[in-house]
């Protein structure tokens, strides 16, 4: 599983070399389980005695909480987790311990990356070069529809935005 800008070819080759019969891939971030349909499918269809094989645990989850939740789900179904590039095998005590250690380091790395990103944004703001993303809602369009006598629900419907966004746009005007 790789994020959008990554090529999963090497990971797929490693999984094939490890003897995987079924290989599922998705280009979503491992930082959250939201919208990870392939992961959900894997967790739904694994059966007792199956092995979920990944190249590295950071391909599966980037937070220790998510990783532990996934491992608990697998264990409850009688499924073990193994990695091709790391000595992880949840069917052994040593493999479980190593998995927990790697999970902690993966979460630490994610937190460091977030901190560096926030530091970069703060520095850019201090230099006056960071403006944030462009507004996705035109306050003038909201105001024009309001002047036509439309209520917030109808304005939201016509512009394809949420009612809360309409209220924010009207409050800012």
Order of alpha helices (4+ residues) and beta strands (2+ residues): alpha-alpha-beta-alpha-beta-alpha-alpha-alpha-alpha
